[in-house]
Amino acid sequence: MYIQPILATGLSVEWTPTVGLTMILCNLFIISIGRFAIKNPGQGPALPVQVPGLFKGFGWVELLATMSLGHVLGAGMILGLASAGVI
């Protein structure tokens, strides 16, 4: 009797504008949460560009932290929505 091995395969999603929009929205969501959740903002170097008043004191450290978490959330959302057949 031959038993077929079970192979684990990864889900791959091609880039579409919907995938890009999903990633952007996830990053904006996490940035907005991070703006109010970070206890001591502005401890590291400041951004070299002028930022809106809502993001005063938002430097490189806060930007990298929120964008990293935003990309983790975005990747999960994209893979989850793709496996559900939504995108």
N, C-alpha and C positions, 0 to 999 in steps of 0.2 A: 504494500500500500504506500503510495507516494503522497506526502503532505506538502502542500504548496506553502512556501515560506511567506510570511507577512512582511512586506517592506514598508518602511516609513518613508513617505515622500513629503517634501515641503511644498507649500502652496506658493506659487509665484504669480504676481499680478503685474500686468503691463501698465505703463504709465498712461493715464488719460487725464483730461482736465478735472474730472470728478475726483480722481486720486489726489491730484495737486490741491484742489480746494479743500478736501478733507484734511490733508496735512496742515494747510494754512490755518484752518479753523481750530484744529486741535492745539496748535502752537499759540494762537491768540487767546484761546481759553486758558491755557496754563500760564501765560504771561499775565493775564488779568488776575488770576488767583494768586500768583507769586507776588504781584505788586502789593497786595494787602497781607499776605501771609509771611513774608520775609521779615524777621524781627528787627534786624539792624541793617537796613539798606545803605548803600553808598560807602561801604568799608574799603572796597578795592578801587582801582583806577576808574575814572569816569569815562563815559563814551565820548569819542571825538566829534560827535555830531550834536546838534541842538535837538533836544527832545521836548515833546509837549509837556505841559505843566503837570499832567497826571503822573508822569514818569520821572519827576525830579528826584534825584538821588539814586536812580536806577543805573548802575554801572556795568562793567564787563562781567563781574562775578554773577550778578543777578541775571543778566542776559544769557550767559552760558548755561547757568543752572536751569532756568525756565525753558530755554530752547531745547536742552537735552531731554528734560522730562516731557516736553511737548512732542518731540520726535518719537519717544518711546510710546506715548499714548497714541500718536498718529499711526505708527506702524501697526499697533494692535488693532486700532479701529479699521484700518484699511484691510488687514488680513481677515478680521472678523466679518466685516461687511462683504468681502469677496467670497468667503466661504459660505455665507448665508445667501449669496446670489444677488445681493443688492447692487453692488457695483461690478 
